[in-house]
Amino acid sequence: MNSLLNVLNVSFARGSRALFENISFSINTGDRVGFVGHNGSGKSSLLSLLAGAEQPDDGEIRMPRGLQVALVEQFVPAELIHLPLAEAVLENLPAETRQESGYRADELLTELGFSTSQLSLPLQALSGGQQNLALLARAIMLQPELLLMDEPGNHMDVMALEYLQTFLQSSRSLSFSYGLSRPRTVKQLL
């Protein structure tokens, strides 16, 4: 197995509150890893560190140069909420590639259960579960080798959760990690 990411003795605190100390683990190609813990236990912070959005207080996170990592946020970023679904999914791509990537976005959104008429609706008009699926599609458009998901099943109805589960099971070449507050959700995702 090829190692995509190595976490070596990482410590991280928010203010004076230590979230984790000296943790070490590896994520290899094809791994499916779940971080399960109560709200506030540091799952989102850990995913943020793995995505490179923040730096550890101590220790090291190693990954191959050029590794494409994408993070599916827990909540829709404010700058996306008023954008039409198809546009929001393309928003994190370079501006010069958005138009040519439109067909891929439409195809992916259809695969995730969206109708053609929903593609022009603003994200705020969609259910919470549909918004989470839109964030997943947005991350997948980056063609990541490692996909990080923060509470991916939150706000999802049974149908949206089924689309997420089917997609993740069919994406065998994609490694992913996710943070969950409810342990029972792990089995639902895999």
C-alpha positions, 0 to 999 in steps of 0.5 A: 500500500502507498502511504498518502498521509502520515501524522507524526506525534501531532498536538493541537489546541484551541486556545488553552484547550488541548484537543489532542496530543502526540497522535500518530497514524497513516492513511494509505491508498484505498483506506476508509478512515472514520474519526468518531467523537463527541461534538467539540472533541477535535474532529473538525480541527483534525480534518482541517489540519489534514487538509492543510488549512491549519498547522499543528502546534507540534508534530508533523503531517507528511504527504507526497508533494502534489497530493490532491486533498479536498475537504467537504465542509460541515456547513455551506460557506456563506459565499456559496449559499446564494449561488445556483447549485451547478455554479457553487459546485464549480466555484472552487475550480480555476475560473478558466476551467469552470465552463469546460467542467460544467458537463462533469458537474452536471453529470456528477450532480445527477449521479448524486440524485439531483434533477436537472431543474435543481441545477439552477436553484440557489443552495439555500433553496435545497434541503440540508442533506442536498446542501451536503451532497452539493459540498461533496460534489464540489470537493469531488470536482477537484479530483482528489486522491484524498477526500476529507468529509466533516460530518457527511451524513448531517441533515441528510434524509434517507434518500440523500444518505443512500446516494452518499453511501452508493457513491462512496462504495463505488469510488474504490480508487478514492481514499477518504476520511471523515469525522462523525459525532454518531458511531452508528453512522459509520456503518451507514456510510460504508 
